[in-house]
Amino acid sequence: MSARIRWVVRPGDGQRLADVLVHAGCDALAVREGRVFVGRRRARSIHDAVRPGDEVFVAGPAEAARPATLLVVEDGLVAADKPAGIVTIPDQGGAACSLIASVALAIGAPPSTLHATSRLDRAVSGVVIFARTELAATCLRAARERGAYSRRYVAIAAAAPAETRGEWASPIGRADDPRHRAANGRDAVPALSRYAVVGRAGGWALMALEPVTGRTHQLRVHASHARAPLLGDRVYGGPSRVTLPTGRVLSFDRIALHAARVRAPREDGSVLEVRAPVPSELRDLWREAGGDDAAWDAALGDLTATRA
């Protein structure tokens, strides 16, 4: 099966998911791969009960996980460099194409033993840390609550914000499309991001970003609200293609946002710092616009001392 299938259970289709899959012409393998949903709930077994009127959704198979690029492997933690184009944890495309499955494959552990301490959107790259023990997971949750879990992102925006550096503090809530978020949206909650412009080229801005809170799509929403949408971020107003002064047209198949550094405490109280190199496609993009490569190094410096 290569296409998505939606099936509304009818009287006579059977009382188990397995019966419905037969009527829909689907393989039970889709359940084991995590691609089958009954309503909003991911199916756990072909023996799950169904009733007339239930909607069964089967997503198409995705590419299998490739071994992850591991950055750090310790007793309680493992850090990986997530490429743009894959999800951190399973979505409707199934478990096999997620970063967590790729990391589990690389270290020879069941995915159920890994707990993502942060999540990057599919089109974003960079450091993701997984806790391998309950103690490590508890330690990292506590660290985030007290502000001891820090993340530094680098991004290319289509325009620079009004101020060279500062904070974005607009609350973030749900947009009209429930999959997306909006500054001052529905049921908004406090959100805080720090930013600094570290370089300019061709009307673009290279920025260093730090989320203080951890709201869904926070940096993307805040940048857009500051009239500095990120390249490739079509959801929040970023361009998907641009024409350079040379006449060359560039298209983006990812968001120009990368989690370059994460600092987090270990179980013994020491601090772990993990860095992921800026992907070549982002460096090349910045260079194409006439940007200075040294700006990438400045993006990892002190935000309060950064100069554009």
Buried (B, 14 or more C-beta within 10 A) or exposed (E): BEEEBEBEBEEEBBEBBBBBBBBBEBBBBBBBBBBBBBEEEBBEEBEBEBEEEBEBBBBBBBEEBEEBBBBBEEEBBBBBBBBBEBBBBBBBBBBBBBBBBBBBBBBEBEBEEBBBBBBBBBBBBBBBBBBBBEEBBEBBEEBBEEEBBBBBBBBBBBBBBEEBBBEBBBBBBBBEEEEBBBBEBEEBEEBBBBBBBBBBBEEBBBBBBBBBBEBBBBBBBBBBBBEBBBBBBEBBBBBEEBEEEEEEEBEBEBBBBBBBBBBBBBBEEEEBEBBBBBBEBBBEBBEBBEBBEEBBEBBBBEBEEBEB
